[in-house]
Amino acid sequence: MPGTGKTKCAHGIAERLNKQILCASYSDIQSQYVGVGPKNLRNIFKQAKENDAVLFFDEADAFFYDVDKNGKKRKYLPSTILHLF
């Protein structure tokens, strides 16, 4: 839902916790090369942990939806996310 204040809320939570915020987007993680996406994801979590930061995935719905050739969204779970489990 665009314009509902999700990003502003995440910044407010980080501020309330007296922590910096690390914003990541799908484009920061995904790669056209096999194995790079999971590596990027691990690095983002590592960076957040090392900096004791709140990790916020901006436009997180991109992780769970794909757009087909007709422009319709369809649900999916990319292998990058499966590496979290």
Secondary structure, 3 states (H helix, E strand, C coil): CCCCCHHHHHHHHHHHCCCCEEEEEHHHHCCCCCCHHHHHHHHHHHHHHHCCCEEEEECHHHHCEEECCCCCEEECCCHHHHCCC
